[in-house]
Structures are given as C-alpha cells and as structure tokens.
C-alpha cells in the first residue's frame, strides 16, 4: 500500500448509507453534516444521567484538559457507557440508514471543562475501519448548547478527501503546516443541545478552549458500516512516519479494551501499510477536488 496521504491510498472514496441521500451527499462534499432532527430533551437528560453516574464513581478530573471517556481506567465503567449509548440511541439512529447497512455499535462521551488548557488542536480521528471500503463516521451530540465560547467543534470542509487512510492513534496525522492552515480556515458548527452532527473520521477538526464557567459534554455515537471489522492501527513505536500494523480487533477493544497499551493477537494482523503526516500538498489536492 502507498504511504498515508498519497493519491493512491484511497482512489475512489466510498459513500455513506443514510436513507436521506442529501445527507450522504453533504458528507461526500464536506465531510460532515447536521441531521435535520434533534434528540428529545428526555433523551438528552438520560444521556447526561448516564455520564454523570459514571463520573460519580471515577471522580471529576481536575486537570482542566479535554477528556474522552474512552480513557477512563475502569474498563467496566467504559463498557457501561458504551452499552448505555447503544441501548439509548440505537433505536433512534439505526432506522436512519438503509437496511442491512450501518448500525450503532456503542458510544462514549467527551468532556471539555471551562479552562484555558481545554483546547483541542486540529486532528483527524484514528482510523478504525478500512477506509478504502467504507466511510468511518460517528455522531457527535452536545448535551448542552455548543457554541464558540464553550469550545464548539470547528471543521475544515473537504479535508476528508486527503486519502490518508492509515492514522494510528498515538501519531499526529497532520504536519504543522496543515494544522496551522486548519486553525485559520476551519468553520464553527454551533449546535443546540440534542442536535446531531455526523462527522467523517477523516475530516480535520478542532475545538478552542472552553472560556465559559460550565463543562461542555457531548455524547459520541460509534457506528459500524456493513461487513466491516473494527481495526486498530499500531504505529512504529510512535514514530512520526513508518510502517503501521493493522489488526482486526472487533468492537470489544473499543468497548472495554486497553486502548493505551492493547494486547493484539498476531493472528489478527491483516496488513502493514506505510503512514506519514499529511502535507499541504495532500490538503490542497483534496480541496481542489471540491
């Protein structure tokens, strides 16, 4: 396989499987879309209750930094969140997709406290599916209104077409020039509590610091496309560029596995592609194809 970011990596991008073709087209064009219908206030309250119930057991983090619940050390509580999101949101979102295609597999939460060091730099999500076959998407649902003052998401339209399909979780998939550009050119998406943002995992996104005095929490709904194994991309010992090892791991790894130091079965190794940070040339190529 060619190096991450090069034009050969994902020759023709696959499409998503929403019943509403306008959503599929918006994702193909921009890399993100806001769904027309919001969750009810009762569902938002139930999600907030699920998150707060786990937070009471692990304690509130006092570092002031952005905190994903996928990093909670209590694996049983991570599984509780994963399963809770699935049970609450699966019946709501599964019907939005064509039959026998995409389903809700689980979920998690992300917290952005009111602190100057809560900003998230421009990044792409780690690759968890074979993106030469399927688009890796997730649903982002704020549990309170999300706006610029409390660190809403900023996204760079069209950047999902950079074709860098191998993104290990411990390596920055963007070089510094791309990150600087994204900080200047990304657009904010402001949402009311319960609105649903669909995000292509390959689109560049970031969020500024939460300058309010209240925590901003969002639920993340993980989706699994048809006939795809969930994957884990292991970098070459954290090297900026190198040869990744791609393992089929299944959803249990993301539900309750040790994502920081995973134990990976050698029999589940499926390929060893090259990876490298995406460059401005990669980004310019993706934006020129709009």
C-alpha positions as CSV (number, residue, x, y, z in Angstrom):
1,X,0.0,0.0,0.0
2,X,1.1,3.5,-0.7
3,X,2.1,6.0,2.0
4,X,-0.6,7.7,4.0
5,X,-1.6,11.0,2.3
6,X,-0.6,10.0,-1.2
7,X,-3.1,9.9,-4.0
8,X,-3.0,6.1,-4.3
9,X,-4.2,5.4,-0.8
10,X,-8.0,5.7,-1.4
11,X,-8.5,6.0,-5.1
12,X,-12.3,6.4,-5.0
13,X,-14.0,7.4,-1.8
14,X,-16.9,5.2,-0.7
15,X,-20.2,6.7,0.3
16,X,-22.3,6.5,3.5
17,X,-25.6,4.7,3.7
18,X,-28.2,7.2,5.0
19,X,-31.7,6.8,3.7
20,X,-31.7,10.5,3.1
21,X,-29.4,10.9,0.1
22,X,-28.9,14.6,0.8
23,X,-27.0,13.6,4.0
24,X,-24.9,11.2,2.0
25,X,-24.1,14.0,-0.5
26,X,-23.3,16.5,2.2
27,X,-20.9,14.1,3.8
28,X,-19.3,13.4,0.5
29,X,-18.9,17.1,-0.3
30,X,-17.9,18.5,3.1
31,X,-17.0,15.6,5.5
32,X,-19.7,16.5,8.0
33,X,-23.5,17.2,8.2
34,X,-26.1,18.2,10.8
35,X,-29.1,15.9,10.9
36,X,-32.4,17.5,10.5
37,X,-34.0,16.1,13.6
38,X,-32.7,16.6,17.2
39,X,-32.9,14.2,20.1
40,X,-35.7,14.9,22.6
41,X,-34.9,16.7,25.9
42,X,-35.7,13.5,27.7
43,X,-33.1,11.5,25.8
44,X,-30.5,14.3,26.3
45,X,-31.3,14.2,30.1
46,X,-30.9,10.4,30.1
47,X,-27.5,10.6,28.3
48,X,-26.4,13.2,30.8
49,X,-27.5,11.0,33.7
50,X,-25.6,8.0,32.3
51,X,-22.4,10.1,32.1
52,X,-22.8,11.7,35.5
53,X,-23.5,8.3,37.1
54,X,-20.1,7.0,35.9
55,X,-18.4,10.3,36.8
56,X,-19.6,10.0,40.4
57,X,-17.7,6.6,40.6
58,X,-14.4,7.7,39.0
59,X,-14.3,11.3,40.3
60,X,-14.1,14.5,38.3
61,X,-10.8,15.2,36.5
62,X,-9.2,18.4,37.8
63,X,-6.6,18.8,35.1
64,X,-8.7,21.2,33.0
65,X,-7.9,19.4,29.8
66,X,-10.2,17.8,27.2
67,X,-11.2,14.4,28.5
68,X,-12.6,11.5,26.4
69,X,-14.4,8.8,28.5
70,X,-12.6,6.2,26.3
71,X,-9.6,6.9,28.5
72,X,-11.3,6.1,31.8
73,X,-9.1,3.4,33.6
74,X,-12.1,1.5,34.9
75,X,-12.8,-0.7,31.9
76,X,-16.2,-1.9,33.4
77,X,-17.4,1.6,33.5
78,X,-16.3,2.3,30.0
79,X,-18.3,-0.7,28.9
80,X,-21.3,0.6,30.9
81,X,-21.1,3.9,28.9
82,X,-20.6,2.1,25.6
83,X,-23.6,-0.2,26.2
84,X,-25.8,2.6,27.6
85,X,-25.3,4.8,24.5
86,X,-26.1,1.8,22.3
87,X,-29.3,1.0,24.1
88,X,-30.5,4.6,24.2
89,X,-29.5,5.7,20.7
90,X,-29.5,2.5,18.6
91,X,-33.4,2.5,18.2
92,X,-33.3,6.2,17.3
93,X,-30.5,6.1,14.7
94,X,-30.5,2.7,13.2
95,X,-33.6,3.4,11.1
96,X,-31.8,6.4,9.5
97,X,-29.7,4.0,7.5
98,X,-30.6,1.8,4.6
99,X,-31.5,-1.8,5.7
100,X,-28.6,-4.1,6.5
101,X,-26.0,-1.3,6.4
102,X,-24.9,0.9,9.2
103,X,-25.8,0.3,12.9
104,X,-25.0,1.9,16.2
105,X,-22.3,-0.3,17.9
106,X,-21.8,1.7,21.1
107,X,-20.7,5.1,22.3
108,X,-18.8,7.3,24.7
109,X,-18.6,10.9,26.0
110,X,-16.2,13.8,25.7
111,X,-15.8,16.5,28.3
112,X,-14.4,20.0,27.8
113,X,-14.2,21.8,31.1
114,X,-14.2,25.6,31.4
115,X,-10.4,26.1,31.3
116,X,-7.8,27.8,29.2
117,X,-6.0,24.5,28.5
118,X,-9.1,22.6,27.3
119,X,-8.5,23.4,23.6
120,X,-8.0,20.5,21.1
121,X,-5.6,21.1,18.2
122,X,-6.5,20.2,14.6
123,X,-6.6,16.5,14.1
124,X,-8.3,13.6,12.4
125,X,-9.8,10.6,14.3
126,X,-7.7,7.4,14.3
127,X,-8.7,5.1,11.5
128,X,-10.8,2.2,12.9
129,X,-12.2,0.8,9.6
130,X,-10.8,0.0,6.2
131,X,-11.5,3.4,4.7
132,X,-10.8,2.2,1.2
133,X,-14.1,0.3,1.5
134,X,-16.3,2.3,3.9
135,X,-16.5,5.8,5.4
136,X,-15.8,5.8,9.1
137,X,-18.4,8.1,10.7
138,X,-19.6,8.9,14.2
139,X,-22.4,11.1,15.6
140,X,-21.5,14.0,17.9
141,X,-24.3,15.1,20.2
142,X,-23.8,18.0,22.7
143,X,-25.8,17.7,25.9
144,X,-25.8,21.4,26.3
145,X,-25.8,24.2,23.7
146,X,-22.4,24.1,21.9
147,X,-21.0,27.4,20.7
148,X,-17.7,29.3,20.2
149,X,-17.5,30.5,23.8
150,X,-17.6,26.9,25.2
151,X,-15.4,25.3,22.6
152,X,-17.7,24.0,19.9
153,X,-16.2,22.0,17.0
154,X,-14.5,23.6,14.1
155,X,-14.2,21.6,10.9
156,X,-12.3,22.0,7.6
157,X,-14.7,21.2,4.7
158,X,-13.3,18.9,2.1
159,X,-10.3,17.8,4.2
160,X,-11.7,14.3,4.5
161,X,-10.6,13.6,0.9
162,X,-6.9,13.7,1.7
163,X,-6.8,9.9,1.3
164,X,-4.7,9.3,4.4
165,X,-6.5,6.1,5.3
166,X,-4.0,4.9,8.0
167,X,-4.0,7.0,11.1
168,X,-2.5,5.4,14.3
169,X,-4.0,6.8,17.5
170,X,-0.6,7.8,19.0
171,X,0.7,9.7,16.0
172,X,-0.3,13.1,14.7
173,X,-1.7,12.6,11.2
174,X,-1.1,16.2,10.1
175,X,2.1,18.1,9.7
176,X,2.5,21.5,11.3
177,X,1.7,23.5,8.2
178,X,-1.7,21.7,7.7
179,X,-2.5,22.3,11.4
180,X,-1.8,26.0,11.1
181,X,-3.9,26.2,8.0
182,X,-6.8,24.4,9.7
183,X,-6.8,26.8,12.6
184,X,-7.3,29.7,10.2
185,X,-9.8,28.1,7.7
186,X,-12.0,25.7,9.7
187,X,-15.6,26.7,10.2
188,X,-17.5,26.5,13.5
189,X,-20.6,24.3,13.9
190,X,-22.8,25.7,16.6
191,X,-25.5,23.3,17.9
192,X,-28.3,23.3,20.4
193,X,-28.4,20.5,23.0
194,X,-29.6,17.3,21.3
195,X,-28.7,18.3,17.7
196,X,-26.7,15.7,15.9
197,X,-23.5,16.3,13.9
198,X,-22.3,13.5,11.6
199,X,-18.5,13.5,11.3
200,X,-16.3,11.7,8.8
201,X,-13.4,10.4,10.9
202,X,-11.0,11.7,8.2
203,X,-12.2,15.3,8.3
204,X,-9.9,17.7,10.1
205,X,-11.5,19.2,13.2
206,X,-10.5,21.1,16.4
207,X,-12.1,23.0,19.2
208,X,-10.9,26.1,21.0
209,X,-10.7,26.4,24.8
210,X,-14.0,26.5,26.7
211,X,-14.0,30.0,28.1
212,X,-17.3,29.6,29.9
213,X,-17.7,28.6,33.5
214,X,-19.5,25.3,32.7
215,X,-18.4,21.9,31.4
216,X,-19.3,21.1,27.8
217,X,-20.2,17.4,27.4
218,X,-21.0,15.6,24.2
219,X,-22.1,12.1,23.6
220,X,-20.3,10.2,20.8
221,X,-22.3,7.5,19.0
222,X,-20.0,4.9,17.3
223,X,-21.3,3.4,14.0
224,X,-20.3,0.3,12.3
225,X,-20.7,0.0,8.5
226,X,-21.8,-3.2,6.7
227,X,-19.4,-6.2,6.7
228,X,-16.5,-4.3,8.3
229,X,-14.3,-5.3,11.1
230,X,-13.2,-2.7,13.6
231,X,-9.5,-2.1,13.4
232,X,-6.6,-0.9,15.4
233,X,-3.6,0.8,13.7
234,X,-0.4,0.3,15.7
235,X,2.4,2.8,14.8
236,X,6.0,2.0,14.6
237,X,6.7,2.7,18.2
238,X,5.2,6.2,17.9
239,X,7.4,7.2,15.0
240,X,6.2,10.2,13.0
241,X,6.2,8.1,9.9
242,X,6.8,4.4,9.4
243,X,5.1,1.1,8.8
244,X,1.8,0.5,10.7
245,X,0.4,-2.8,11.8
246,X,-3.3,-3.1,11.2
247,X,-5.2,-5.6,13.3
248,X,-8.8,-6.7,13.1
249,X,-9.9,-6.3,16.8
250,X,-13.7,-6.1,16.8
251,X,-15.8,-3.7,18.9
252,X,-14.9,-5.2,22.2
253,X,-11.5,-3.5,22.1
254,X,-13.2,-0.1,21.9
255,X,-15.9,-1.1,24.4
256,X,-13.7,-2.2,27.2
257,X,-10.1,-2.8,25.9
258,X,-6.9,-1.1,27.0
259,X,-6.5,1.4,24.2
260,X,-3.2,2.8,25.6
261,X,-1.4,-0.5,25.6
262,X,-3.5,-3.0,23.8
263,X,-2.7,-6.7,23.6
264,X,-3.1,-7.5,20.0
265,X,-3.4,-11.1,18.6
266,X,-0.7,-11.7,15.9
267,X,-3.2,-13.9,14.1
268,X,-5.4,-10.8,13.6
269,X,-2.7,-8.8,11.7
270,X,-4.2,-8.0,8.3
271,X,-1.8,-5.6,6.6
272,X,1.3,-3.5,7.2
273,X,0.9,-0.2,5.2
274,X,3.1,2.9,5.4
275,X,1.9,6.0,7.1
276,X,3.1,9.6,7.4
277,X,1.7,13.0,8.3
278,X,-0.5,14.6,5.7
279,X,1.1,17.6,4.0
280,X,-0.2,20.8,2.4
281,X,0.1,19.1,-1.0
282,X,-2.3,16.4,0.2
283,X,-4.7,19.0,1.6
284,X,-4.5,21.2,-1.5
285,X,-5.3,18.2,-3.7
286,X,-8.3,17.3,-1.5
287,X,-9.7,20.9,-1.5
288,X,-9.2,21.3,-5.3
289,X,-11.5,18.4,-6.0
290,X,-14.5,20.1,-4.4
